[in-house]
Amino acid sequence: MAVTEVELTWTGQTGSTDDTGGKKFAATFIVTVDSPSDGAQVVLGAQGVGGFTDTLVTIGDAYAFGNDADSDAVCDSLRPTRFRETRLRWKVTAGWATPGSTQSGTDSSGNQTSDPLEFRDDLSIEFAKVSEPVYKAILRTAGLGGAFAQHRRREPGGGLFNVPPMAAGKELPVMSTAGEVLDPPLEKDHTLFIFRRTTSRAAFLFEDATEYSGAINADDFTFTIPGKTAADAEVYTAKKYTALADNFGGVYHFANGIFYWRFRYELIIDPKGWRVDVLNQGFQQYADSGVWTGRVDDANAKILWTDTDFPPGSLKARRVRIPDHEGRGLPKPSNLDNDGLPQGDGVDPLFITWSKLDELPFTGHALFA
């Protein structure tokens, strides 16, 4: 969790001037850290620290490198960017500028201000299409499974033909009228809504950004999409589990005597939500007492599992294969119920909801204020 080396690289040095006599300069440092978890805040913490090959400049330092120097040009920005090839090396671009007229901008009300912490946010919105598998959908075809339902095998203990009610308007696994789920599943285009915001901050809030990077909202989260006037503004509410926070970053600046961050983040909105519903099915079942083993005795009577088959402390798993009506293993997975047993005909399938993303409250958090 520390910087181990700072080195000035002569590649990337630039300079410019304009018709007012103002000058700008840039130089590049290579900063090495000792942990891939170290971020921009750790890198910027090396400002002015000695003991390395070179010293990373500090915001407010005058421009001076070799034979090149301008005491009027003051360092006003440091921009760290992690190398693509390794997470332990950062390129830090330092910028200097000679004093000019006071920088000004507009605040959220459209009024002029010289306080960079009050500068109006930069916002952008775009829609992006992605391709996703379709595991379940709303059935639109009516009249399916009518005559077939009269001839379905209803052998207890066999889940090969456990077909749910195929009523139009119901959300079901994408399957045939015989209950066979399509594998591989169909795919379709899906549209995401991406909201990007850049705002002025006194602090980066690095630990919060690290915690929330890749997280989704555990609450309904409301934000405003501004318009030309207040009357044109739109209030959007991202329902819980639909907003993914990502791509946190920022640039450290110095303007009008104030140090500040231009802090940015993205909210990637999936109206269908980021959780995943997976059909509860498999080739194995829980060997509950009274479930057919798939074997018969000499009198051709079915042999059932009992609790004595799984004594306490036994390493024998109670998860066993599901037999068909002839005692063989199923060629296709069976829909399962809450207890891990095959579902019968005419029973709605069970979907289990999963999420690999952290779910955190967004409302009122300083990152999104």
C-alpha positions in Angstrom: 0.0 0.0 0.0 2.8 2.4 -0.9 4.8 4.0 -3.7 8.1 2.3 -4.3 9.6 4.4 -7.1 9.1 7.7 -9.0 10.9 8.3 -12.2 10.6 11.3 -14.6 10.4 10.2 -18.2 11.4 12.8 -20.9 8.9 11.3 -23.3 5.7 13.2 -23.3 7.0 16.6 -22.3 5.1 19.4 -24.1 4.6 23.1 -24.0 2.4 25.8 -25.6 1.7 29.5 -25.6 -1.2 31.6 -26.8 -1.8 35.1 -28.1 -2.0 36.5 -24.6 1.5 35.3 -23.7 0.1 32.6 -21.4 2.2 29.4 -21.3 1.4 25.8 -20.5 3.8 22.9 -19.9 3.4 19.2 -19.3 5.7 16.4 -18.1 5.2 12.7 -17.4 6.3 10.6 -14.3 6.2 6.8 -14.0 5.1 5.8 -10.5 5.4 2.3 -9.2 3.4 0.9 -6.3 3.7 -2.3 -4.3 0.1 -3.5 -4.4 -2.4 -3.9 -7.3 -5.1 -2.6 -5.0 -3.3 0.8 -4.7 -5.2 3.5 -6.6 -4.9 7.1 -7.7 -5.0 8.4 -4.1 -1.9 6.4 -3.1 -0.1 7.6 -6.3 -0.9 11.2 -5.6 0.3 10.8 -2.0 3.9 10.7 -3.3 3.8 14.4 -4.2 7.0 16.0 -2.9 8.2 12.8 -1.2 12.0 12.2 -1.6 14.0 9.0 -1.6 13.1 8.0 -5.2 15.0 8.4 -8.5 13.0 11.5 -9.0 10.4 13.5 -7.0 6.8 13.8 -8.0 6.0 17.5 -8.2 3.4 19.0 -5.9 0.4 21.1 -7.0 1.6 24.7 -6.8 5.3 24.0 -7.7 7.0 26.2 -10.3 8.0 24.7 -13.6 11.7 23.7 -13.7 13.4 20.8 -15.5 17.0 20.8 -16.6 17.6 24.0 -18.6 13.9 24.6 -18.8 12.3 26.8 -16.1 9.5 29.3 -15.7 8.9 30.6 -12.2 5.5 32.0 -13.3 4.2 28.7 -14.5 2.6 26.8 -11.5 1.6 23.1 -11.4 -2.2 23.1 -11.5 -3.0 19.5 -12.3 -1.8 15.9 -11.8 -3.5 13.1 -13.8 -2.6 9.5 -12.8 -3.5 6.7 -15.4 -2.8 3.0 -14.7 -0.7 1.2 -17.3 -2.8 -1.4 -19.2 0.0 -4.0 -19.0 0.5 -4.0 -15.2 -1.5 -2.8 -12.2 1.7 -1.8 -10.3 2.8 1.1 -12.6 1.1 4.4 -13.2 1.7 7.2 -15.7 1.2 10.6 -14.0 0.9 13.6 -16.3 1.7 16.9 -14.6 0.5 20.2 -16.0 1.7 23.8 -15.4 0.2 27.1 -16.5 1.2 30.7 -16.1 -1.4 32.9 -14.2 -4.0 34.4 -16.5 -7.3 35.9 -15.9 -9.4 34.2 -13.2 -11.0 31.0 -14.4 -14.8 31.3 -14.2 -17.7 29.0 -14.8 -21.4 28.7 -14.2 -23.0 27.0 -11.2 -26.0 24.7 -11.2 -28.3 27.8 -11.4 -26.5 29.2 -14.4 -24.8 32.0 -12.5 -21.2 33.0 -13.0 -18.8 31.8 -10.3 -15.0 31.8 -9.7 -15.2 29.0 -7.1 -14.3 25.7 -9.0 -16.1 23.7 -6.3 -19.3 25.3 -7.5 -18.7 24.7 -11.3 -21.7 23.1 -13.0 -21.6 19.3 -13.4 -20.8 17.8 -16.8 -23.4 15.2 -17.7 -23.9 12.8 -20.6 -26.4 10.1 -21.4 -26.2 7.3 -24.0 -28.0 4.1 -24.7 -26.0 0.9 -25.4 -27.1 -2.4 -26.9 -25.7 -5.6 -25.5 -26.5 -9.2 -26.3 -27.8 -11.5 -23.6 -29.1 -15.1 -23.3 -32.9 -15.5 -22.8 -33.6 -18.1 -20.1 -37.2 -17.1 -19.5 -39.8 -15.0 -21.3 -43.5 -14.3 -21.5 -45.3 -16.9 -23.5 -47.3 -15.2 -26.3 -48.7 -18.2 -28.2 -52.1 -19.4 -26.8 -53.5 -22.9 -26.8 -50.2 -24.9 -26.2 -50.1 -28.1 -24.3 -53.9 -28.9 -24.6 -54.2 -32.3 -26.2 -50.6 -33.2 -25.2 -51.5 -32.8 -21.6 -53.9 -35.7 -21.8 -51.1 -38.1 -22.8 -48.3 -37.0 -20.6 -46.7 -39.7 -18.5 -47.4 -39.1 -14.8 -45.0 -41.7 -13.4 -44.1 -40.5 -9.8 -40.4 -40.2 -9.2 -39.6 -39.4 -12.8 -39.1 -35.8 -13.8 -38.5 -36.2 -17.5 -41.8 -34.7 -18.6 -42.6 -32.3 -15.8 -44.2 -29.6 -18.0 -45.5 -26.5 -16.3 -48.9 -24.9 -17.3 -48.2 -23.3 -20.7 -50.7 -20.5 -20.5 -50.3 -17.4 -22.7 -49.1 -14.4 -20.7 -47.1 -16.4 -18.2 -43.4 -15.9 -17.7 -41.8 -19.4 -18.3 -38.5 -21.0 -19.2 -38.0 -20.9 -23.0 -38.9 -24.5 -23.8 -40.8 -26.8 -26.1 -44.3 -28.1 -25.4 -42.7 -31.3 -24.1 -41.0 -29.2 -21.3 -37.5 -29.3 -22.9 -35.6 -26.1 -22.1 -33.7 -24.8 -25.1 -29.9 -25.4 -24.6 -28.0 -23.3 -25.7 -30.6 -20.6 -24.9 -31.8 -18.0 -27.4 -30.1 -14.6 -27.4 -31.5 -11.1 -27.9 -30.4 -7.5 -28.0 -30.9 -5.6 -24.8 -30.6 -1.9 -24.2 -28.8 -0.3 -21.3 -29.0 3.4 -20.2 -25.6 4.9 -19.2 -25.6 8.1 -17.1 -22.2 9.8 -16.8 -21.5 12.7 -14.4 -18.4 14.8 -13.7 -18.5 17.1 -10.7 -16.2 19.2 -8.6 -15.2 17.8 -5.2 -12.8 18.8 -2.4 -11.9 15.1 -1.8 -11.8 12.1 -4.0 -13.5 9.7 -1.5 -11.2 6.9 -2.6 -12.4 4.2 -0.1 -16.0 4.9 -0.9 -15.3 4.7 -4.6 -13.5 1.4 -4.1 -16.4 0.0 -2.1 -19.0 1.1 -4.6 -17.2 0.3 -7.8 -19.2 -2.5 -9.5 -22.0 -2.4 -6.9 -25.7 -2.1 -7.6 -28.4 -0.1 -5.7 -30.1 -1.9 -2.8 -32.7 0.8 -2.8 -34.8 2.9 -5.2 -32.4 5.6 -6.2 -33.6 9.0 -7.7 -31.5 11.5 -9.6 -32.3 14.5 -11.8 -31.7 14.9 -15.5 -31.5 18.6 -16.0 -33.0 20.6 -18.9 -32.8 24.1 -20.3 -34.9 25.4 -17.3 -36.0 23.8 -14.0 -39.3 23.0 -15.7 -37.5 21.0 -18.3 -35.7 18.8 -15.8 -36.7 15.1 -15.5 -36.6 13.1 -12.3 -35.6 9.4 -12.9 -35.9 6.7 -10.3 -33.7 3.6 -10.8 -35.6 0.8 -9.1 -33.6 -1.4 -6.7 -31.0 -3.7 -8.3 -31.1 -1.8 -11.6 -28.3 0.8 -11.3 -24.6 -0.3 -11.5 -22.0 2.2 -10.3 -18.7 2.0 -12.2 -15.8 3.8 -13.8 -15.0 6.1 -10.9 -12.1 8.5 -11.6 -11.0 12.1 -11.5 -8.4 14.7 -12.2 -6.8 16.8 -9.5 -6.8 20.6 -10.3 -5.7 23.9 -8.9 -7.6 27.0 -10.0 -8.2 30.4 -8.4 -6.2 29.5 -5.4 -8.3 26.3 -4.7 -7.3 22.7 -5.0 -10.1 20.4 -6.1 -11.0 17.2 -8.0 -13.1 16.9 -11.1 -14.6 13.6 -10.0 -16.5 11.3 -12.4 -18.6 8.2 -12.3 -21.1 6.2 -14.4 -24.4 4.7 -13.5 -25.2 1.9 -15.9 -29.0 1.3 -15.8 -30.5 -2.1 -16.7 -34.3 -1.7 -16.4 -34.6 -5.4 -16.0 -32.2 -5.5 -13.1 -28.7 -6.9 -12.6 -29.8 -9.9 -10.6 -30.1 -13.2 -12.5 -33.0 -15.7 -12.2 -31.8 -19.3 -12.9 -34.2 -22.2 -13.5 -34.0 -24.7 -10.7 -33.3 -27.9 -12.6 -30.8 -30.8 -12.6 -30.0 -34.4 -13.1 -29.9 -35.1 -9.3 -32.3 -34.9 -6.5 -32.3 -34.9 -2.7 -32.7 -38.5 -1.5 -35.6 -37.9 0.9 -37.1 -40.8 2.7 -39.7 -42.5 0.4 -38.1 -41.4 -2.9 -37.5 -44.2 -5.4 -33.9 -45.3 -5.8 -34.4 -46.4 -9.4 -34.1 -50.1 -8.3 -36.7 -52.8 -7.8 -36.7 -56.0 -5.6 -37.2 -59.6 -6.7 -41.0 -59.0 -6.6 -40.6 -56.0 -9.0 -41.5 -53.6 -6.2 -39.8 -50.3 -6.1 -37.0 -49.9 -3.5 -37.3 -46.5 -1.8 -34.6 -44.5 0.0 -34.8 -44.4 3.8 -33.0 -42.3 6.4 -31.1 -45.5 7.4 -29.4 -45.4 4.1 -27.7 -42.1 5.2 -26.6 -42.7 8.9 -25.4 -39.7 10.9 -21.7 -39.0 10.2 -21.8 -40.9 6.9 -19.9 -39.4 4.0 -22.5 -40.7 1.6 -24.2 -37.7 0.0 -28.0 -37.5 0.0 -27.8 -36.1 -3.6 -28.5 -38.9 -6.0 -29.5 -39.2 -9.7 -33.1 -38.9 -10.7 -34.4 -42.1 -12.3 -36.8 -42.2 -15.2 -39.7 -44.7 -15.1 -37.4 -47.5 -16.0 -34.8 -46.7 -13.3 -32.3 -45.2 -15.7 -30.8 -41.7 -15.4 -32.6 -38.8 -17.2 -31.3 -37.7 -20.6 -32.3 -34.2 -19.8 -32.4 -32.2 -16.5 -35.6 -32.2 -14.5 -37.3 -29.2 -12.9 -36.9 -29.3 -9.2 -39.0 -28.0 -6.3 -37.9 -26.2 -3.1 -36.8 -29.5 -1.5 -34.6 -30.6 -4.4 -37.2 -33.1 -5.7 -38.6 -33.4 -9.2 -41.6 -31.2 -9.9 -44.8 -32.9 -11.2 -46.8 -31.9 -14.3 -48.8 -28.7 -14.1 -46.6 -27.0 -11.5 -45.0 -23.6 -12.2 -41.2 -23.8 -12.5 -39.0 -22.5 -9.7 -36.4 -19.8 -10.5 -33.7 -19.1 -8.0 -32.4 -15.5 -7.9 -28.6 -15.0 -7.8 -26.4 -11.9 -7.8 -22.6 -11.7 -8.1 -22.6 -8.0 -7.4 -22.5 -6.2 -4.0 -25.9 -4.5 -3.2 -25.4 -1.2 -1.4 -27.7 1.8 -0.6 -27.1 4.6 -3.0 -29.6 7.2 -1.7 -27.9 10.0 0.3 -24.4 8.7 -0.2 -21.7 11.4 -0.7 -20.4 9.8 -3.9 -23.7 10.6 -5.7 -24.5 13.9 -3.9 
